[in-house]
Amino acid sequence: MISWINGELVEIWQTNQKFFVLINCQGLGYEIQILESFFLKLKTNQISNKNITLWIKYIKKEDSDLLFGFASKDQKFFFIEILSVRGIGSQIGMSILNKFSISEIIKAIKTQDKKLICSVPGIGQKMSDRLILELKSKFKSKVQIEEEKGQEEFEITNPEINKLMDDLQLTLQSLNYKNKEIKTILPFLIKELGLHTKKEKNLSFENLLKLAMNHLDNDNSNLAR
């Protein structure tokens, strides 16, 4: 059982709507399918550290062994929960997480937004009904409770900003900042930039990441004195 992997990034590539990394870990090359958001960060050098860590879900099939990698443990466990729904395979699970953040999926299931769920390729009306029915009972898991609390606290209605903040949180986690620090800085950034009421015209992910890292590093420096 592979729980997570840490190694040197060798190569990234895209095949149709699938995204992959090749990681060198102690002389072995691991081919891992990843989410599009993480792939784009690697491609655009938003993650400069080429020694990366991914949380792994291993799936064994009759003709192949598949590895799926996630920037956070929350993403991995939510992926596993999606796969527990009858009829949903690994590629549909990845498509769901490629298109929506965890908080958006939870909100869609809570509000029974079948139209949004059906917008994912491969999911029809019957499958969306089953996904809503089977995942509703799992909302009390630790991962989902944390996501819901964060969403209610931020009170962001703009889906673009919502996705931006989720990507920021995952990137900071991949850079080894502590979850407690990240959850403290996100509400501060939202309030400081007014993201809960409007969208900054010149806001970019790179600038947002730099701002978050500056605040986190300053806070850590003050604590060290």
BAFI-3210 file (N, C-alpha, C; in Angstrom, 3 decimals, decimal comma, padded with zeros to 6 digits):
// residues 225
n [1|2|3|4|5|6|7|8|9|10|11|12|13|14|15|16|17|18|19|20|21|22|23|24|25|26|27|28|29|30|31|32|33|34|35|36|37|38|39|40|41|42|43|44|45|46|47|48|49|50|51|52|53|54|55|56|57|58|59|60|61|62|63|64|65|66|67|68|69|70|71|72|73|74|75|76|77|78|79|80|81|82|83|84|85|86|87|88|89|90|91|92|93|94|95|96|97|98|99|100|101|102|103|104|105|106|107|108|109|110|111|112|113|114|115|116|117|118|119|120|121|122|123|124|125|126|127|128|129|130|131|132|133|134|135|136|137|138|139|140|141|142|143|144|145|146|147|148|149|150|151|152|153|154|155|156|157|158|159|160|161|162|163|164|165|166|167|168|169|170|171|172|173|174|175|176|177|178|179|180|181|182|183|184|185|186|187|188|189|190|191|192|193|194|195|196|197|198|199|200|201|202|203|204|205|206|207|208|209|210|211|212|213|214|215|216|217|218|219|220|221|222|223|224|225]
n.u [000,845|000,670|000,878|001,715|003,992|007,272|009,445|011,766|010,757|010,494|009,280|006,426|003,230|000,478|-002,297|-004,862|-007,536|-006,237|-003,775|-000,353|002,486|005,943|007,800|010,869|011,788|013,981|015,444|013,515|011,017|007,957|004,874|002,282|-001,096|-002,468|-004,305|-005,703|-005,332|-003,032|-001,194|-001,102|000,074|002,616|003,430|003,499|005,417|004,626|004,978|007,956|009,647|011,115|011,140|008,689|005,699|003,136|-000,114|-001,213|-003,449|-003,844|-004,817|-005,653|-006,010|-007,202|-005,557|-003,708|-001,828|-002,663|-001,797|-002,887|-002,404|-002,428|-002,405|-003,104|-004,122|-006,830|-007,985|-007,345|-008,775|-011,352|-011,612|-011,533|-013,957|-015,738|-015,301|-016,534|-019,149|-021,562|-020,915|-019,272|-016,183|-012,550|-011,705|-013,929|-014,154|-011,778|-012,371|-014,478|-013,170|-011,390|-012,966|-014,417|-014,059|-013,618|-015,390|-017,302|-018,426|-019,532|-021,431|-023,090|-024,118|-025,428|-027,401|-028,655|-028,011|-028,430|-028,008|-025,527|-023,846|-024,286|-022,972|-020,446|-018,435|-019,541|-021,277|-024,581|-028,160|-029,185|-026,861|-026,065|-028,154|-027,693|-025,159|-025,652|-027,447|-025,912|-023,648|-024,575|-024,925|-022,396|-021,423|-020,486|-017,868|-014,458|-012,938|-014,896|-016,400|-014,543|-014,144|-016,695|-017,034|-015,021|-015,965|-018,387|-017,443|-015,894|-017,726|-017,921|-019,253|-018,631|-017,708|-015,239|-013,411|-013,707|-012,637|-010,050|-009,123|-009,223|-007,290|-005,092|-004,870|-004,206|-001,772|-000,169|-000,154|001,294|003,720|004,552|003,575|001,896|-001,346|-002,882|-001,792|-002,367|-005,183|-005,619|-004,558|-006,016|-008,739|-007,898|-006,656|-008,835|-010,488|-008,767|-008,325|-010,850|-012,308|-014,651|-016,653|-016,151|-014,382|-010,971|-009,551|-006,912|-006,007|-004,041|-003,136|-000,447|000,384|-001,297|-000,404|002,228|001,682|000,374|002,425|004,339|003,045|002,777|005,452|006,438|004,956|005,951|008,588|008,359|007,449|009,643|011,432]
n.v [-001,202|002,121|005,139|007,831|009,774|011,019|012,769|013,453|015,578|014,512|014,627|016,085|015,590|015,653|013,742|013,680|014,446|013,797|014,078|013,925|013,030|012,208|010,774|010,534|008,373|007,303|006,054|004,749|005,150|006,669|006,725|008,910|009,858|013,082|015,953|018,533|021,178|021,064|020,184|022,406|024,299|023,229|023,292|026,025|026,858|027,733|026,298|026,039|024,284|021,353|018,955|017,080|016,278|013,892|012,746|009,464|007,396|004,122|001,992|-001,141|-002,934|-005,491|-005,456|-003,475|-001,313|001,471|004,769|007,506|010,851|013,399|016,776|017,281|015,612|015,754|015,981|013,464|011,691|012,567|011,907|009,122|008,744|009,561|007,507|005,457|005,508|003,761|002,838|004,942|005,503|005,706|007,681|009,313|010,223|011,750|013,651|015,029|016,277|017,759|019,659|020,940|022,429|020,904|022,036|023,128|020,837|019,620|021,550|021,406|018,831|019,030|020,914|019,598|020,031|019,023|019,708|020,982|018,882|017,058|018,332|017,419|015,502|012,288|011,839|011,203|011,726|009,664|008,790|011,116|011,403|009,142|009,727|011,999|010,895|008,838|010,142|012,041|011,035|010,974|013,352|014,056|013,505|014,187|015,690|016,866|018,388|020,338|021,616|022,651|024,384|026,243|027,297|028,531|030,424|032,117|033,076|033,417|034,080|034,201|031,980|031,814|033,115|031,479|029,046|029,914|030,423|027,843|026,594|028,067|027,292|024,552|024,749|026,072|024,097|022,134|023,350|022,949|024,519|024,867|023,499|024,799|027,370|028,135|028,138|030,274|032,465|032,662|033,755|036,310|037,314|037,341|039,234|041,468|041,932|042,239|040,143|038,868|040,477|041,546|041,125|041,365|043,369|043,196|040,875|038,033|034,564|034,117|036,545|036,510|034,211|034,966|037,070|035,707|033,967|035,823|036,966|034,666|033,900|036,162|036,088|033,714|034,443|036,418|034,888|033,409|035,086]
n.w [000,000|-000,967|000,574|000,446|-001,571|-001,976|-003,978|-006,707|-009,288|-012,555|-015,092|-016,755|-018,302|-020,660|-021,607|-023,686|-021,668|-019,370|-016,821|-016,016|-013,926|-013,685|-011,243|-009,600|-007,219|-005,022|-007,065|-008,549|-011,048|-010,842|-012,358|-012,267|-012,125|-011,998|-010,695|-012,778|-011,871|-010,240|-012,112|-013,863|-012,207|-011,908|-014,561|-015,151|-013,471|-010,936|-008,738|-007,479|-006,247|-007,061|-005,832|-004,901|-003,012|-002,956|-002,137|-002,304|-004,121|-004,740|-007,320|-008,365|-011,306|-013,625|-015,870|-015,385|-013,156|-011,308|-010,312|-008,444|-007,735|-005,221|-004,043|-001,442|001,616|002,108|-000,455|-001,500|000,222|-000,284|-002,955|-002,711|-001,390|-003,376|-005,218|-003,902|-004,565|-006,362|-009,678|-010,338|-011,624|-011,550|-013,434|-013,848|-011,255|-011,055|-012,998|-011,796|-009,618|-011,060|-012,242|-010,214|-006,932|-003,658|-001,798|-003,494|-004,628|-002,372|-001,668|-003,925|-003,658|-001,192|-001,815|-003,770|-006,477|-009,357|-012,002|-012,062|-011,252|-013,318|-015,324|-015,457|-017,555|-018,504|-016,441|-015,909|-015,490|-013,779|-012,494|-011,177|-009,371|-007,803|-006,773|-005,195|-003,324|-002,075|-001,069|000,657|003,209|004,188|005,032|007,520|007,912|008,819|006,941|005,273|007,066|007,844|005,378|004,891|007,059|006,523|004,127|004,925|006,703|005,098|003,262|000,438|-002,670|-005,304|-007,764|-009,083|-007,407|-005,218|-006,176|-006,625|-004,008|-002,948|-004,525|-003,700|-001,012|-001,304|-002,635|-000,737|001,207|-000,149|-000,133|002,362|004,488|007,609|008,292|010,220|010,232|007,614|007,562|009,176|007,811|005,420|005,833|006,590|004,258|002,535|003,726|003,715|000,978|000,116|-001,016|-000,436|-001,203|-003,692|-006,833|-007,276|-009,776|-010,762|-009,661|-009,355|-009,347|-008,757|-007,520|-005,314|-004,016|-003,364|-001,591|000,481|001,317|002,182|004,422|006,035|006,388|007,688|010,040|011,148|011,534|013,479|015,593|016,104|017,297]
ca.u [000,000|001,404|000,060|002,172|005,300|008,069|010,561|012,162|009,927|011,281|008,578|004,965|002,635|-000,978|-002,849|-006,268|-007,894|-005,551|-002,551|000,559|003,846|006,871|008,588|011,985|011,847|015,003|015,868|012,371|010,170|006,532|003,969|001,130|-002,092|-002,729|-005,372|-005,298|-004,885|-001,646|-000,429|-000,898|001,027|003,937|003,739|003,765|006,445|004,091|005,608|009,355|010,322|010,972|011,007|007,290|005,022|001,761|-000,875|-001,456|-004,479|-003,416|-005,932|-005,183|-006,967|-006,745|-004,512|-002,830|-001,772|-002,801|-001,515|-003,495|-001,724|-003,132|-001,568|-003,494|-004,784|-008,267|-008,354|-007,249|-009,881|-012,604|-011,581|-011,919|-015,393|-016,430|-015,210|-017,411|-020,477|-021,716|-020,912|-018,292|-014,824|-011,469|-011,604|-015,025|-013,772|-010,795|-013,056|-015,240|-012,241|-010,769|-013,906|-014,935|-013,374|-014,346|-016,504|-018,354|-019,091|-020,343|-022,578|-023,981|-024,802|-026,341|-028,526|-029,154|-027,833|-028,176|-027,532|-024,091|-023,181|-024,404|-022,089|-019,197|-018,514|-019,694|-022,298|-025,937|-029,169|-029,256|-025,633|-026,074|-029,085|-027,033|-024,056|-026,249|-028,036|-024,929|-022,659|-025,222|-024,748|-020,985|-021,027|-019,967|-016,447|-013,607|-012,559|-016,029|-016,767|-013,583|-014,396|-017,935|-016,800|-014,244|-016,813|-019,355|-016,723|-015,431|-018,915|-017,599|-020,268|-018,032|-017,069|-013,846|-012,646|-013,781|-011,671|-008,731|-008,739|-008,964|-005,981|-004,079|-004,712|-003,508|-000,382|000,529|000,059|002,371|004,960|004,836|003,041|000,992|-002,770|-003,375|-001,348|-003,092|-006,577|-005,626|-004,209|-007,002|-009,757|-007,239|-006,479|-010,159|-010,945|-007,861|-008,494|-012,270|-012,729|-015,996|-017,630|-015,848|-013,213|-009,916|-009,305|-005,538|-005,649|-003,551|-002,789|000,949|000,446|-001,984|000,486|003,333|001,158|000,132|003,713|004,962|002,390|003,101|006,872|006,604|004,401|006,870|009,790|008,018|007,341|010,977|012,223]
ca.v [000,000|003,384|006,202|009,067|009,658|012,237|012,515|014,479|015,671|014,240|015,027|016,202|015,540|015,570|012,850|014,063|015,195|013,203|014,823|012,983|013,372|011,102|011,125|009,660|008,143|006,304|005,327|004,189|006,168|006,427|007,466|009,216|010,785|014,158|016,874|019,573|022,373|020,844|020,114|023,764|024,971|022,727|023,728|027,466|027,100|028,327|025,500|026,042|023,146|020,183|017,778|017,239|015,231|013,641|011,707|008,490|006,355|003,037|001,186|-002,290|-003,504|-006,751|-005,258|-002,348|-000,751|002,912|005,636|008,831|011,672|014,611|017,715|017,259|014,402|015,971|015,638|012,013|011,030|012,893|011,073|007,774|008,765|009,600|006,179|004,524|005,580|002,742|003,297|006,002|004,995|006,632|008,814|010,238|010,845|012,785|014,709|015,818|017,114|018,691|020,727|021,655|022,278|020,047|022,791|023,270|019,537|019,450|022,453|020,879|017,655|019,499|021,631|018,711|020,730|017,956|020,306|021,199|017,580|016,471|019,041|016,659|014,473|010,912|011,742|011,467|012,002|008,585|008,766|012,285|011,063|008,175|010,415|012,841|010,028|008,060|010,983|012,863|010,420|011,012|014,740|014,306|013,148|015,310|016,518|017,641|019,383|021,433|022,360|023,399|025,486|027,260|027,951|029,400|031,523|033,035|033,649|033,820|033,615|034,166|030,668|031,970|033,412|030,258|028,104|030,512|030,221|026,412|026,328|028,683|026,440|023,329|025,095|026,334|022,796|021,454|024,046|022,538|025,382|024,112|023,741|025,784|028,684|028,439|028,456|031,583|033,521|032,784|034,777|037,619|037,749|037,612|040,512|042,541|042,186|042,431|039,093|038,404|041,424|041,868|040,469|042,309|043,380|042,814|039,756|036,829|033,523|034,317|037,635|036,059|033,256|035,732|037,804|034,740|033,482|036,923|037,062|033,467|033,940|037,228|035,588|032,723|035,163|037,088|033,888|032,873|036,080]
ca.w [000,000|-001,039|001,153|-000,172|-002,201|-002,067|-004,880|-007,672|-010,487|-013,757|-016,306|-016,714|-019,639|-020,744|-022,625|-023,733|-020,462|-018,239|-016,516|-015,379|-013,530|-013,462|-010,062|-009,249|-005,776|-004,698|-008,258|-009,263|-011,662|-010,608|-013,236|-011,417|-012,678|-011,047|-011,056|-013,722|-011,160|-009,823|-013,363|-014,370|-011,321|-012,271|-015,925|-015,160|-012,452|-009,716|-007,693|-007,897|-005,631|-007,926|-004,983|-004,528|-002,244|-003,378|-001,435|-003,361|-004,122|-005,640|-007,818|-009,137|-012,250|-014,194|-016,873|-015,071|-011,806|-011,484|-009,176|-008,529|-006,752|-004,804|-003,295|-000,031|002,109|001,965|-001,830|-001,642|000,911|-000,960|-004,153|-002,291|-001,101|-004,666|-005,823|-003,185|-005,183|-007,400|-011,064|-010,566|-011,689|-011,221|-014,350|-013,533|-009,994|-011,355|-013,745|-010,822|-008,867|-012,002|-012,591|-009,041|-005,645|-002,729|-001,213|-004,519|-004,750|-001,166|-001,782|-004,965|-003,106|-000,147|-002,438|-004,826|-007,751|-010,329|-013,248|-011,926|-011,214|-014,655|-016,257|-015,524|-018,603|-018,035|-015,389|-016,361|-014,471|-012,795|-011,700|-010,287|-008,291|-006,929|-006,097|-004,146|-002,310|-001,340|-000,398|001,680|004,528|004,572|005,252|008,859|007,989|009,231|005,796|004,783|008,072|007,743|004,147|005,032|007,988|005,833|003,135|005,594|007,326|004,075|002,639|-000,926|-003,606|-006,634|-007,926|-009,507|-006,196|-004,411|-006,745|-006,415|-002,611|-002,765|-005,141|-002,837|000,169|-001,691|-002,953|000,525|001,851|-000,868|000,230|003,753|005,539|008,473|008,038|011,188|009,751|006,362|007,869|009,816|006,864|004,339|006,135|006,614|002,874|001,970|004,272|003,293|-000,453|-000,177|-001,937|-000,108|-001,760|-005,081|-007,396|-007,610|-011,209|-011,063|-008,810|-010,026|-008,381|-008,371|-006,552|-004,104|-003,361|-002,784|-000,451|001,557|001,816|002,922|005,737|006,808|006,757|008,690|011,299|011,692|011,984|014,740|016,652|016,381|018,050]
c.u [000,876|000,489|000,413|003,558|005,969|009,274|010,804|011,267|010,807|010,608|007,093|004,445|001,123|-001,356|-004,356|-006,601|-007,319|-004,192|-001,631|001,862|004,646|007,794|009,659|012,055|012,807|015,331|014,753|011,517|008,706|005,704|002,638|000,191|-002,464|-003,888|-004,825|-004,733|-003,421|-000,721|-000,102|000,095|002,456|004,369|004,135|004,771|005,927|004,566|007,055|010,127|010,076|010,975|009,616|006,768|003,583|001,152|-001,438|-002,661|-004,081|-004,631|-005,378|-006,305|-006,385|-005,547|-003,545|-002,879|-001,743|-002,507|-002,136|-002,922|-002,435|-002,235|-001,895|-004,176|-006,295|-008,742|-008,357|-008,451|-011,221|-012,723|-012,032|-013,421|-016,204|-016,435|-016,104|-018,826|-020,544|-021,741|-019,911|-016,885|-013,806|-011,432|-012,743|-014,725|-012,775|-011,441|-013,849|-014,316|-011,469|-011,665|-014,334|-014,043|-014,217|-015,568|-017,640|-019,123|-020,023|-021,602|-023,584|-024,767|-025,815|-027,577|-029,166|-029,146|-027,437|-027,610|-026,021|-023,346|-023,196|-023,524|-020,724|-019,348|-018,592|-020,737|-023,650|-026,880|-029,201|-028,026|-025,572|-027,014|-028,419|-025,918|-024,577|-026,754|-026,968|-023,912|-023,272|-024,935|-023,310|-020,504|-020,412|-018,518|-015,616|-013,276|-013,694|-016,456|-015,829|-013,841|-015,647|-017,766|-016,047|-015,091|-017,787|-018,664|-016,327|-016,594|-018,611|-018,651|-019,737|-017,287|-015,606|-012,942|-012,590|-012,729|-010,248|-008,237|-008,460|-007,598|-004,853|-003,811|-003,911|-002,040|000,419|000,799|001,218|003,726|005,296|004,480|002,016|-000,466|-003,336|-003,008|-002,151|-004,515|-006,702|-005,425|-005,273|-008,103|-009,166|-007,092|-007,814|-010,675|-010,098|-008,080|-009,952|-012,839|-014,140|-017,063|-017,384|-014,637|-012,194|-009,596|-007,922|-005,068|-005,199|-003,169|-001,366|001,080|-000,193|-001,099|001,648|002,877|000,949|001,446|004,436|004,386|002,773|004,553|007,139|006,106|005,350|008,152|009,539|007,949|008,723|011,828|012,046]
c.v [001,245|004,492|007,556|008,843|011,017|011,941|013,664|014,428|015,504|014,808|015,202|016,128|015,388|014,634|013,021|014,896|014,556|013,892|013,948|013,650|012,075|011,533|010,070|009,559|006,981|005,414|004,654|005,320|005,814|007,331|007,650|010,177|011,806|015,018|017,988|020,801|022,249|020,791|021,506|024,535|024,519|023,268|025,198|027,873|027,854|027,545|025,317|024,850|021,886|018,877|017,828|016,029|015,104|012,550|010,763|007,592|005,334|002,203|000,085|-002,811|-004,778|-006,560|-004,124|-001,993|000,766|003,652|007,005|009,673|012,984|015,467|017,712|015,945|014,525|015,583|014,124|011,320|011,351|012,103|009,652|007,705|008,801|008,218|005,159|004,519|004,587|003,373|004,393|005,423|006,092|007,854|009,813|010,953|011,974|013,955|015,618|016,784|018,072|019,896|021,557|021,442|021,375|020,768|022,970|021,963|019,309|020,306|021,936|019,679|018,075|020,153|020,823|019,410|019,712|018,500|020,500|019,867|016,920|017,172|018,367|015,576|013,071|010,731|012,144|011,667|010,932|008,563|009,952|012,045|010,130|008,847|011,261|011,979|009,365|008,929|011,858|012,335|010,510|012,414|015,001|013,877|014,385|016,240|017,422|018,711|020,581|022,273|023,226|024,597|026,613|028,015|028,916|030,621|032,569|033,768|034,214|033,235|033,533|032,849|030,757|032,242|032,184|029,257|028,604|030,259|028,747|026,042|026,884|027,800|025,186|023,603|025,351|025,034|022,053|022,083|023,870|023,584|024,572|024,493|024,804|027,195|029,102|028,866|029,806|032,699|033,718|033,806|036,183|038,170|038,131|038,966|041,672|042,921|042,407|041,379|038,586|039,321|041,739|041,073|041,512|042,228|042,843|041,615|038,567|035,822|033,733|035,409|037,245|035,104|033,981|036,475|036,881|034,267|034,564|037,038|035,870|033,482|035,012|036,783|034,603|033,384|035,849|036,107|033,371|033,809|035,918]
c.w [000,000|-000,516|000,553|-000,745|-002,227|-002,956|-005,834|-008,902|-011,724|-015,003|-016,015|-018,138|-019,535|-021,877|-022,628|-022,501|-019,198|-018,067|-015,651|-014,939|-013,447|-012,332|-009,817|-007,730|-005,513|-005,893|-009,038|-009,819|-011,512|-011,516|-012,500|-012,124|-011,612|-011,533|-011,953|-013,010|-010,725|-011,034|-013,885|-013,501|-011,614|-013,630|-015,970|-014,077|-011,232|-008,501|-008,111|-007,353|-006,459|-007,144|-004,363|-003,748|-002,725|-002,496|-002,492|-003,078|-005,184|-006,028|-008,715|-010,018|-012,853|-015,114|-016,551|-013,590|-011,959|-010,183|-009,425|-007,391|-006,484|-003,928|-001,806|000,325|001,963|000,576|-002,031|-001,018|000,255|-002,259|-003,822|-002,007|-002,395|-005,313|-005,125|-003,744|-006,343|-008,790|-011,370|-010,494|-011,443|-012,137|-014,151|-012,226|-010,198|-012,099|-012,815|-010,087|-009,772|-012,253|-011,400|-007,829|-004,743|-002,165|-002,213|-004,694|-003,566|-001,249|-002,797|-004,455|-002,040|-000,734|-003,553|-006,192|-008,821|-011,639|-013,192|-011,959|-012,586|-015,680|-016,361|-016,588|-018,015|-016,960|-015,958|-015,189|-013,378|-011,893|-010,741|-009,112|-007,275|-006,136|-004,948|-002,994|-001,439|-000,590|000,690|003,076|005,031|004,888|006,612|009,014|008,277|008,079|005,378|005,771|007,998|006,507|004,278|005,969|007,312|004,840|003,788|006,201|006,299|003,395|001,253|-001,862|-005,036|-006,824|-008,348|-008,304|-005,298|-004,868|-006,511|-004,996|-002,320|-003,339|-004,281|-001,622|-000,166|-001,998|-001,687|001,283|001,193|-000,571|001,716|004,809|006,335|008,205|008,964|010,753|008,517|006,662|008,575|008,803|005,787|004,642|006,149|005,190|002,240|002,429|003,749|001,832|-000,850|-001,101|-001,654|-000,702|-003,223|-005,541|-007,791|-009,100|-011,553|-010,238|-009,659|-008,966|-007,868|-007,307|-005,226|-003,308|-002,675|-001,529|000,739|002,169|002,621|004,330|006,613|007,285|007,812|010,054|011,966|012,226|013,328|015,898|017,052|017,218|019,560]
res [m|i|s|w|i|n|g|e|l|v|e|i|w|q|t|n|q|k|f|f|v|l|i|n|c|q|g|l|g|y|e|i|q|i|l|e|s|f|f|l|k|l|k|t|n|q|i|s|n|k|n|i|t|l|w|i|k|y|i|k|k|e|d|s|d|l|l|f|g|f|a|s|k|d|q|k|f|f|f|i|e|i|l|s|v|r|g|i|g|s|q|i|g|m|s|i|l|n|k|f|s|i|s|e|i|i|k|a|i|k|t|q|d|k|k|l|i|c|s|v|p|g|i|g|q|k|m|s|d|r|l|i|l|e|l|k|s|k|f|k|s|k|v|q|i|e|e|e|k|g|q|e|e|f|e|i|t|n|p|e|i|n|k|l|m|d|d|l|q|l|t|l|q|s|l|n|y|k|n|k|e|i|k|t|i|l|p|f|l|i|k|e|l|g|l|h|t|k|k|e|k|n|l|s|f|e|n|l|l|k|l|a|m|n|h|l|d|n|d|n|s|n|l|a|r]
***
